[in-house]
Amino acid sequence: MKTIEQAIPKDSHWSDIYGMCSSLLCTIHCLATPFIFVASPTAEHCSQIGPLWWRTIDFLFLGISYLAISQTVRHTTSNWIPRAMYGAWALLLAVIVIDRLHLLHLPEVLVYIPAWSLVGLHFYNLRYCRCREDVCCT
């Protein structure tokens, strides 16, 4: 059985597409959470902590996103894209961990900034910084 990293073709644009989809799904997950638990009959209990499977989805998206970034930075033609992607990912990880451990009370909007930054960076890289037939990549 192939690992996720082996499933992403190394010489194609798929790592950027996986990264964009992972970040978009993470954003949708974060947006949907309050609505799902408000509609739940056990909303009072679930809105505070949520079921374990729902809380672990954040870390699943972080893992997929990290794998997509690690593949993307191997094939980018830009010098700044790797630093920006890993920086946005680290910020997303920090915000999620701080929120989960209740270390600080952060506004919920802070999770969307690095998630949308990753979407934008993957899109930018896909559009402008990928090796193509008409561009020599060394």
SVG drawing of the C-alpha trace seen along z (x, -y; Angstrom):
<svg xmlns="http://www.w3.org/2000/svg" viewBox="-32 -38 52 40">
<polyline fill="none" stroke="black" stroke-width="0.4" points="0.0,0.0 1.3,-3.4 1.8,-6.2 0.2,-9.6 3.6,-11.0 4.2,-8.3 0.7,-8.8 1.4,-12.5 3.3,-12.5 6.6,-14.2 6.9,-16.0 3.4,-17.3 1.1,-20.0 -0.9,-17.7 0.9,-18.7 -0.4,-22.2 -3.9,-21.0 -3.8,-18.7 -2.5,-21.6 -5.2,-24.0 -7.9,-21.4 -6.6,-20.5 -6.5,-24.1 -10.0,-24.8 -11.4,-21.8 -9.8,-22.9 -11.4,-26.3 -14.8,-24.7 -14.3,-22.5 -13.6,-25.5 -16.5,-27.4 -18.9,-24.5 -18.0,-23.5 -20.1,-26.1 -23.2,-25.4 -23.0,-21.7 -22.8,-21.8 -25.4,-24.4 -27.8,-22.2 -26.9,-19.2 -29.2,-18.1 -26.2,-18.0 -25.0,-21.4 -24.2,-22.6 -21.7,-19.8 -20.3,-19.5 -19.9,-23.2 -17.2,-23.4 -15.1,-20.4 -16.6,-18.5 -16.3,-14.8 -12.8,-13.5 -13.1,-12.4 -14.1,-16.0 -11.2,-17.6 -8.7,-15.2 -9.7,-16.3 -7.7,-19.5 -4.5,-17.4 -5.4,-15.2 -5.7,-18.4 -2.4,-19.6 -0.7,-16.3 -2.0,-16.3 -1.1,-20.0 2.5,-19.3 2.9,-16.5 1.6,-18.7 4.0,-21.5 7.0,-19.2 6.3,-18.0 5.6,-21.5 8.8,-23.0 10.8,-20.4 9.6,-21.5 9.1,-25.3 11.2,-27.7 10.8,-30.4 13.2,-31.0 10.6,-32.6 7.7,-30.1 9.2,-27.4 9.7,-29.8 6.3,-31.4 4.5,-28.0 6.3,-26.5 5.8,-29.7 2.0,-29.7 1.8,-26.1 3.7,-26.7 1.4,-29.6 -1.7,-27.4 -0.2,-24.6 0.5,-27.1 -3.0,-28.6 -4.6,-25.2 -2.4,-23.9 -3.0,-27.1 -6.7,-26.8 -6.8,-23.1 -4.8,-23.5 -6.6,-26.7 -3.3,-28.5 -4.6,-31.8 -8.0,-33.1 -7.4,-33.8 -10.1,-35.2 -11.4,-32.4 -10.6,-34.4 -6.8,-33.8 -7.1,-30.2 -8.4,-31.5 -5.4,-33.7 -2.8,-31.0 -5.3,-28.6 -6.2,-31.0 -2.5,-32.0 -1.7,-28.4 -4.4,-28.3 -3.1,-31.5 0.5,-30.3 -0.3,-27.0 -2.3,-28.8 0.5,-31.3 3.1,-28.5 0.9,-26.5 0.4,-29.5 3.8,-31.2 6.5,-29.0 6.2,-25.5 8.5,-23.9 6.8,-23.8 7.9,-22.7 8.7,-26.2 10.7,-27.0 14.1,-25.4 14.2,-24.2 17.5,-23.3"/>
</svg>
